[in-house]
Amino acid sequence: MRDKKDGIILNFGEEPNSLSAVLIAYIKKNQEFDNSIDKQQNLIEDIIKIAGIDSKTWRVKEFKITPNVWGVTMKQKQTAKGKSKTWAEQAHNYQLKVEIRFERIFTFIEDSLKELIVNIPTFAYSSKLPKFKPGTGILHEIAVLDAHLAKLSWLQETGYRNYDLNIAVEDYNYAIDQSLNFASPFTPEKIIYIVGQDMYHMDNMEGKTTRGEHTLDVDGRITKVHAKAFEITLKSIYKCRAVAPVEIIWSPGNHDYLTSFMLCFTLKEHFKDDKFVTVDVGTNIRKARLWGNLLVGWTHRITGRYNTWGNELAQAFPELWGQSKFREWHHGDQHKKQDVKTIPTFTSGGVLCRQLTALSPVDKWHFENMFTDAIPGGESFLWSKDHGIFANFIAWTGQYEKNRNEIIKKRCYGQ
């Protein structure tokens, strides 16, 4: 195997040990040289699999197969009881030469991007906001975390729920609508909308996480997922914008650092002339906001001793800390609902670390590792300038297929 600038070339002049059985079987099956394209293609696929070539990175550009079978006469001799007997026996020799030329798949990214540009959704844009009651002192935080839109789960494999890109988008849309419905009686004067937190599930063309450590069960190419993520996020923000001014905050996860960053970068460009929508795409992975005497920070993962995170909020945002009375961390990652009260090493108060629930259900990996105690849903909060967070809403989508079907029926068909 040779790795050249223009691709990979596999050239088998002789039979490698790892492929000998496949090559000999191919020759014996085609002794009459019925060397059809279908048969050749089957052989090439076997060779690629055995050679360990990554089909997501390389594709076959061209190949050449030269089979050869020839007969030989071999002299046989046998001696028994002092008498010798000789005879001629026919045998066959086999030879197969295979040359495969590969090229990198990234040459097709341009086509994928063209497809994405063509399918970008359009919306009726209005620079005006509907009338709403200002000065309520209430902020609505929408934090639908760990959506994993590209995750692929099969009910028959996990025993829980089916999940793919289309189902994920429907669940996400439902969670956003429910969050806005729950908060509507309180007429919030501002909405904070969290983007990221493993929204995409994968972060590259190979369907892996940001660090490339895990190969995931994914539904579709990353460009297809991005098109869906952009569409549903944009629609959701316009729904929020009809209620109150919106601040979008990028909070990346361990699955989607780059993809969620680019999504927020795109949203920032889209809303650049809209005074009612702002986007924080700052590269600090931890963000925080002060609302009256309430300080809330966002991070994707809280690990280690929880009391260190009380210190982290104070050290990372000292000015905001000094103006606050109520303090919280909101984080995802663990795919379960959990509240943990942490006491800092100083006496100015506690920090409430909220483990928010995940929107995505159990997949094969979670099932095999017994991470099955979560109930999927999307969360939102109501903030008061004087009383901290006074309401927490959860739009449950259900862990089992029957529950989810009921939700979709109500949403899509009014049943």
N, C-alpha and C positions, 0 to 999 in steps of 0.2 A: 504494500500500500504506500503510495506517495502522496504527500500533501503539497500541492502546488498553488501558486497565486490564483490561478483560474479555477481551482477546485481540487477534488480528490480523484485519483485514478487508482483503481484496483486492477492489477494485471496478474493473472494466474497462468504462468507458462507451464507449470507442472501442478500436480494435484497436492494442495496443502493437506496436512493430516486432518485438520478440523473440517474440511470440506470434501474429503475424498469420497465418503459414502454418498453424499448428494450428487457429486459429479459422475461417479461410476453408475449410479442408478439412472441418471439422465441419459448417459450414453447407451446403456443396455436397453432402455426403453425406446431409444430412437436409432436403432441399428440400421434401419432402412432410410435414415436421414429425412424423416418426416419432421423437419426442423421448423415447426410453425411458430408464429409470433407469440401465440398464447403459451405454448410450452416453454419458449425462451423466457417469457415474462415470469412464469412461475419459478424458473430456476434463478433468475435474477433476484426475486423477492426472498428466496431461501438464502442466497449468498449474503444479501444485505443483512438479514436477520442474524445469521451466524457470525458475520464479521463485526456486528455491533455498530453499524453505521446509524447515526441519529437521523431518522426520516423527517423530523421536524426542522432540522437544520440543512440537510442535503437532499437533493432530488436527482434522479437519474437523467442525465442529459442525452447520453447515447451509450450503446453497448454493442459488443461484437462477440459472437460465439462461434468457435470453429471446432466441431466434433470430428473425430477421426476413429474409425474402426477398421482393422485389417486382420486378415487371417494368416496364420502361420502353421507350417507342418512340423510336428515334433515327432522324432523317432523314439518309440517305446520298445523296451526289451524286457523279457521275463525269462528266468531260468528255473526249470523244475526237473528234478530227477536226471540231472546231467544233460538235459536238452534245453536249447535256447530257442526262444521265439521272438521275432521282431515284427513290428508293424508301425504304420504311420497314423498319427492322431492329429486331427485338426483342432486348433485353439484360436483364441482371439486376443489381440492387444487393443487397449483403449487409450485414447488421448483426447483431452478437451482443453482448448485454450479459451479463456474468458477475459475480456477487457471491458471495464465499466468506467465511464467518465461521469462524475457528479458535478453539480454546481450548487452554490449556496441559495437557499430559499429566500434570503433577504432581498434578492433581486425582484421579488414579487410584492414587497411592501408598498411600492409606489402604486400598484394596482389597488391594493387594499385601501390606501389613503384616498385614492380617487373615488372608490366606492363610498367611503365614509363621508366625503365632501358632498357627493350627490345626494346622500340620504339624510343630511343634517335637517332636522325639522324646522319648520317656520311657525312663528306665532304672531298673532295680532298684537302689536306693541302699542302701549299707551303710556305717555309720560305723566299722566295724572293718576292720583290715588283716589279711591272712593273716600267719602267722608267717614271719619272715625273719631271717636271721643278721645282727644288728647289729654295728657296730664293724669292718666289713671295711676301712674306709678308702677304698672305691671309690665313685666317682660315675659315673653313666651320663648323658652328654649326648646327647639326640636332637635333631638339627638337619636335618630334611627341608626344605630351602630351595628357593625358586623353583618351587613346585608349579604356579602359574598355573592353578588349577582351572578357570577359565572360558575358558581358551584353546581355540580351535577350529582344528584342523589336519587337512588332508585328504591322505591317502597319495598320491592321484593327482596332487596339486598339488606336493608336496614330494619325493616318492620315498622318504620315510622312514617315518613312522607316522601312523596316525589318532589323534586326541586330542580328547576333548570332556569335558564335566563328569562323566559317569558313568565314563569310562575313567580320568580323573584321580583320582577318588575311590578307584577300585580300586587304582591304582598307589600312592597315598598310604597306603592301608590295608596294602598289601603291604610297603611300606618300613618302616612302624611295626612290624609283626609280625616282620619279619626282624631289625630292630634289637634288639627284645626277646629274640628267640631267640639272637642272637649273644652278647648280654651275660649271658644267664641263668646260665652256669656260674660267673660271677664274683660273684654275689649282691651287687649294688650296694646301698648303704645310702641312696642318694638318687638321684633322677632330675631333671635339668633338661630342660625341654621348651620349645623355641623356637617361638614363634608369630609369624607375619608373614612378612617376607622375600619379598614378592610371592606370597603364598599365593593371593590372589584373582584376580590378573591385571588387574582393572579396579576403579575406585574411585568410579563414579557411574552415574547412570541412562543416560548417553549412551554407556556402554561405553568410556570413556577412562581414561587414567592419572590419577594424583593431580593433576598440573598441567594436565591437559586438553590436552596437546601432541599426543597420538597417538590416532587412532581405531583400535581393535583388532578383530581377528576374535574374537568372543565367542560363547559358547554359553549363551544365556538371559539373563533379566533379573537384575539384581543381587540382588533379594530371593530369587530361586530359588537363586542361587549361595551367598548367605549361609546359607540353610537347610541346604544340603549341607555347607558348610564347618563350620557349628556342629555338625552331627550327627557328621561324621567326626572332628572334633577332640575332641568330648566322649567319643566311644567310645574314642578312642586314649588319652585321659588316664585313663579308668577302667581300661584295660588296664595302664597304667603304675602306677597307684595300687595295683593288686593285687600289685605287686612291691616298691615302696618309696614313701616320701613323695615328692611331686612339687612342683617349683617351676616355674611357667609364667612365661616371660619374653617380653615383647613387644619385638620387634625389627623395626620397619617397613621396607618396601621402597619403591621409587620408584613402584610400580604401585598399592600398596594401603595407603597411610598411614591413611586414615580407616576403611576397612573392617576392617583387621586390628586397629586400636585398638578399634573397637566390638565385635569378636569377643572380645578380651581383657577388655573391660569387662563383657561378658555372662558370660564364664567366671568373672570375679571375683565377680559377684553369685551365680552358680550355686553356687560353692564357698565362700561366705562363712562357713558354719557348719561347714566341714570342716577339722579341724586338720591333716589330712594333705596338703592341697592349698593352695598359696599362689600368688597371681598378682601379678606385678610389671608394672603398666601405667603406670609412671612415664613422663612425656612426654619425657624425655631419650632421643634416638634411639639413643644408644650405651649399652650396659650392660656390666658386668663382674662377675665373681665370683671370690672367693679360696677355694681348696680346699687346705688345708695350705700348701705353698709354691708352689702353682700358681695363676697369675692368667690368666684367659681373658676376653677382651672380645669383644663382638659388634657388628658394624656391617654395613650392607648393601653398601656400596660403598667400595672403596679406590682412590683415584685419585691421580695425581701421583707424586712420588717416595716410594718405600716407606719410606725412613728417617724421614720425617716422622711415620709412623704409630707407630713405636716411641716417639717423643717424645710423641705424642698419648696413648698408653696411660699413660705416666708422669704427664703433666700432668693428665689427666682423672681419674685415680684414684691420687693420690700416696700415700695411706695404704696402699692395697692393694699398690701397687708396692713400697713399702718392706718389706713382709712376704713378698714373693715371690722365688722363685729361677728358676722357669720361667714364661715369659710368652708369650701367644699372642693373635692376633686371628683370629676366625672370621667369614668374610664370604661373601656370594653374589654375585648380580647378573650376573656375566659368563658364566654358563652353561657353565663348563668347569672341569676339575679342574687345580689348579695350586698348588704350594707355593713360597713365596718367602721366603728367609731375609733378614731386614732387620737391619742393624747400627745401633743408635742412636748418637748423638754422644757418649755417655758410655760408660764402660768397665764398667758393672755387669752387662752381659750382652746377649744378643740377644732379639729378639721374632720368633717364628715366625708369619708371616701365612699362613693357610690359605685358599685359594680353594676353597670347597666346591662339589661338583657340584650341578647343578639336576635336579629331578625331571621337569620338563616337556621334551618333545622339540622338534624343529625345527618351526617353523610357516612360513607363506609369507614373512613379513618376514625371518626368520633365513635362509631359503633364498635369497632374492633378494640379501641382503647378505653371503652366503658365511660366515655364522656357523653352520657345520655340523659342527664338530669335536667337539662335546660328546657324551657318552654319558649318558643320563638315569639318575638314581638318587637314593637318599636316604642320608645319612651319619649316623653316630653315633660317639661316642668314649667311652673309659673313662679316668677320671682317677684318679691315685693321689696321696695327700697327700704322699708322700715322693719319688715318681719322675716327677711330671708326667703327661702323657698317654702311656699305654703301649700303647693299641690304638685303631685306627681301622677301623670297619666300613663297607662300602658295599653297600647293597642295590640292585644294578643292575636296572633295568627294561628296558633295551635300546633301541637307537635304531631298530630295524627291526621291522616288524609281526610277523614270524615269531617273534622272540625274546619279544616281549611276550605273544603268544598262548600260548606254552609256559608262561610264568609264571602267566597267568590260569587255564589248564587245571589246573595243579597246585594252585592255591589254591582254585578254585571247584569242581572236579570230582574232585580227587585223582588225576588221570591222570599 
